[in-house]
Amino acid sequence: MIIADASPLIGLAKIGRLNLLQHLYQHILIPPAVHAELQAGSLRPGGAELQQALAEGWLETADYAAIPAAAVAELKQRLDPGEAEAIALALHLSADLLLIDEQRGRVVAQQKGVRIIGTGIVLVTAKRRGHITSVRTELDALFRCGYRLSARLREQLAVMAGE
């Protein structure tokens, strides 16, 4: 089971690559706070792709009752609501992976024993499985649409992908 935070979903949707998540993982679960973030941006670039994924059901919103309120409250002291709910849901459901890019959320998730991946690793995996031809091209597209990726990280991911 894969749980996702909003930023990777929005970033991939903006560059027209949200479908990679469906190809690689088949089903992605998001908490209600992440769903709310996606709805808020439905008129922005990538919004239609996100709404379509929700309508198709491979991107699914978890029932709020499935997320332990005490865990969310504790995490909200350090993180935004989407990250807090995503980590709490990943812990509660013993998720295989949490897709999250924000550094603070990644650190907290790892401290709690949650296995994480980021958008860059999704792209590396997609290239290895033949879904895209160039990680560097996709990372450049993310960078151009405002996604924060250092030149060093972009280069490391391209090397990982054999480019």
C-alpha positions as CSV (number, residue, x, y, z in Angstrom):
1,M,0.0,0.0,0.0
2,I,1.3,3.5,-1.0
3,I,0.2,6.6,0.8
4,A,0.9,10.0,-0.8
5,D,1.3,13.6,0.3
6,A,0.0,16.4,-2.0
7,S,3.3,17.9,-3.4
8,P,4.5,14.8,-5.4
9,L,1.0,14.4,-6.8
10,I,0.7,18.0,-7.8
11,G,4.2,18.1,-9.3
12,L,3.7,15.0,-11.4
13,A,0.3,16.2,-12.5
14,K,1.7,19.6,-13.6
15,I,4.2,17.9,-16.0
16,G,1.6,15.4,-17.3
17,R,3.2,12.4,-15.5
18,L,0.7,11.6,-12.8
19,N,-0.1,8.4,-14.7
20,L,3.3,7.1,-13.7
21,L,2.0,6.5,-10.2
22,Q,-0.8,4.3,-11.5
23,H,1.6,2.4,-13.8
24,L,4.1,1.8,-11.0
25,Y,1.9,1.3,-7.9
26,Q,-1.7,0.7,-9.3
27,H,-3.4,2.3,-6.2
28,I,-2.5,5.3,-4.1
29,L,-4.2,6.3,-0.9
30,I,-4.4,9.8,0.4
31,P,-5.7,11.3,3.6
32,P,-8.5,13.8,3.7
33,A,-6.2,16.8,4.2
34,V,-4.3,15.9,1.1
35,H,-7.6,15.5,-0.8
36,A,-8.5,19.0,0.3
37,E,-5.2,20.4,-1.0
38,L,-5.8,18.7,-4.4
39,Q,-9.4,20.1,-4.6
40,A,-8.1,23.6,-3.8
41,G,-5.9,23.5,-6.8
42,S,-8.3,21.9,-9.2
43,L,-8.2,24.9,-11.6
44,R,-4.5,25.0,-11.6
45,P,-2.2,23.2,-14.0
46,G,-2.5,19.5,-13.3
47,G,-5.8,19.9,-11.6
48,A,-7.8,18.0,-14.2
49,E,-5.4,15.1,-14.1
50,L,-5.7,14.9,-10.3
51,Q,-9.5,15.0,-10.5
52,Q,-9.5,12.3,-13.2
53,A,-7.3,10.0,-11.0
54,L,-9.7,10.5,-8.1
55,A,-12.7,9.8,-10.3
56,E,-11.0,6.6,-11.8
57,G,-10.4,5.4,-8.2
58,W,-6.7,4.5,-8.5
59,L,-6.1,7.6,-6.4
60,E,-8.4,7.2,-3.3
61,T,-9.1,9.2,-0.2
62,A,-9.0,7.3,3.1
63,D,-11.8,7.6,5.5
64,Y,-10.9,10.2,8.2
65,A,-11.9,7.7,10.9
66,A,-9.1,5.4,9.7
67,I,-6.5,8.0,10.9
68,P,-5.7,8.1,14.6
69,A,-6.6,11.6,15.8
70,A,-4.0,11.6,18.6
71,A,-1.2,10.8,16.1
72,V,-2.4,13.5,13.7
73,A,-2.6,16.1,16.6
74,E,1.0,15.3,17.7
75,L,2.3,15.5,14.1
76,K,0.5,18.8,13.4
77,Q,2.6,20.5,16.0
78,R,5.5,20.1,13.5
79,L,4.0,19.6,10.1
80,D,1.2,20.8,7.9
81,P,-2.1,18.9,8.0
82,G,-1.5,17.0,4.8
83,E,1.9,15.7,5.9
84,A,0.7,15.0,9.4
85,E,-2.3,12.9,8.2
86,A,-0.2,11.1,5.5
87,I,2.4,10.0,8.1
88,A,-0.3,9.0,10.6
89,L,-2.1,7.0,8.0
90,A,1.1,5.3,6.8
91,L,1.9,4.4,10.4
92,H,-1.7,3.2,11.2
93,L,-2.0,1.1,8.0
94,S,1.6,-0.1,8.0
95,A,2.0,1.2,4.5
96,D,4.7,-0.1,2.2
97,L,5.8,3.4,1.2
98,L,5.0,7.1,1.8
99,L,5.4,9.3,-1.2
100,I,6.6,12.7,0.3
101,D,9.0,15.3,-0.8
102,E,9.1,18.0,1.9
103,Q,12.3,17.7,3.9
104,R,10.7,18.2,7.3
105,G,8.0,15.6,6.7
106,R,10.5,13.1,5.3
107,V,12.7,13.5,8.4
108,V,9.7,13.0,10.8
109,A,8.4,10.0,8.8
110,Q,11.8,8.3,8.9
111,Q,12.1,9.0,12.6
112,K,8.8,7.2,13.0
113,G,10.0,4.2,10.9
114,V,8.0,5.0,7.8
115,R,9.7,4.0,4.5
116,I,9.6,6.9,2.2
117,I,10.2,7.7,-1.5
118,G,10.2,11.0,-3.3
119,T,9.2,12.2,-6.8
120,G,12.8,11.7,-8.0
121,I,12.8,8.0,-7.1
122,V,9.4,7.6,-8.8
123,L,11.0,9.0,-12.0
124,V,14.1,6.8,-11.7
125,T,11.9,3.7,-11.2
126,A,9.7,4.8,-14.2
127,K,12.7,5.0,-16.4
128,R,14.1,1.7,-15.3
129,R,10.7,0.1,-16.1
130,G,10.5,1.8,-19.5
131,H,7.7,4.3,-18.8
132,I,9.9,7.4,-19.5
133,T,13.0,7.9,-21.6
134,S,14.8,10.6,-19.5
135,V,14.7,11.4,-15.8
136,R,16.7,14.5,-16.5
137,T,14.0,15.8,-18.9
138,E,11.2,15.2,-16.3
139,L,13.2,16.8,-13.5
140,D,13.9,19.8,-15.7
141,A,10.1,20.0,-16.4
142,L,9.4,19.9,-12.6
143,F,12.0,22.6,-12.0
144,R,10.5,24.8,-14.7
145,C,7.0,24.6,-13.1
146,G,8.3,25.7,-9.8
147,Y,9.2,22.4,-8.0
148,R,12.1,22.9,-5.7
149,L,14.9,20.6,-6.8
150,S,18.6,21.5,-6.3
151,A,20.9,21.1,-9.3
152,R,22.9,18.6,-7.2
153,L,19.8,16.5,-6.5
154,R,18.7,16.6,-10.2
155,E,22.2,15.4,-11.2
156,Q,22.3,12.6,-8.6
157,L,18.9,11.3,-9.7
158,A,20.0,11.4,-13.4
159,V,23.1,9.4,-12.5
160,M,21.0,6.9,-10.6
161,A,19.0,6.5,-13.8
162,G,22.1,5.9,-15.9
163,E,22.0,9.2,-17.7
